[in-house]
Amino acid sequence: MTTLRAVFLADSQLGMYATFSGMSDDDVAAYAARGMRVRKVPPVTGHEWDAGQYIRAVAAVNALRPDVVLFGGDMIDDPNRGDQLDDFLRLSAAIDRDIPVHWAPGNHDAAPDTVVPTRESLAAYREVFGPDYYTVEVGPVRLVVLNTVVIDHPELVPDEWQAQRDFLEEVLVPGDRETIVVGHHPLFVDRPDEPDTYWNLPGERRGPLLGQIHRAGVRLVLAGHWHRNGIARDGDLEMVVSGPVGYPLGDDPSGFRIVEFAEGKRPQHRYLPLD
């Protein structure tokens, strides 16, 4: 029986701890009203805390020696800060060279305002990380990696969205391998017909994409972005949102997810806290 073990990382987001430091009680309460748990800590600068979390995650990867590492985006917090990107790449280089790594862009990686991508921001992402949507076969699994940043906000790059739609028409088809979809934004957090929020993909594009995913027989979609764990279902499809390597916005601790595949069985997964 052919098997595969993957580690799914998301939201190392170097610099986020400093961004959310120095908040007042009113700030913390305002975020809590929006469903986000923000810690009240003294103001700090830099990204030492986030880097420390990522160093621990890299050490865990090297100890576990998975067949592949999947990174679900938001590698850094500020796409305009070269120091964050430089340090992220430096720390990532410590991943054992025998372990392949496949990247999916997050909104903090591929959009200059961390929301809406531009032609220039996508070009800059590709120059560092390579293709922003693609498919790759790893053992018994075919990975379809999405650029959900464009799917979320295609208004400044409509041709990029059309190109990704054409790509998905070609690759999201039934096949003889287990197909796993990987991206940054969850399609949905609770249910497939939920209202549009910052945390999911817009319904007008979510619905057709879900239709393609179902027709292709996909049973697992992996995402980050939410900075906490969540598992939702749509028929035979499991939408797994994984907690962050970096700063959490819920009750789940920082961590990563192990995903295991065996031919003839459903993909299995579990979340491991860094602690």
Buried (B, 14 or more C-beta within 10 A) or exposed (E): EEEBBBBBBBBBBBBBBBBBBEBEEEEBEEBEEEEBBBEEEEEBEBBEBBBBBBBBBBEBBBEBEBBBBBBBBBBBBBBEBEEBBEBBEEBBEEBEEEBBBBBBBBBBBBBBEBEBBBEEBBEBBBEEBEBBBBBBEBBBBBBBBBBBBBBBBBEBBEEBBEBBBEBBEEBBEEEEBBBBBBBBBBBBBEEBEBEEEEBBBBBEBBEEBBEBBBEBBBBBBBBBBBBBBBEBEBEEBBBBBBBBBBBBBBEBBBBBBBBBBBEEEEBEBEBBEBE
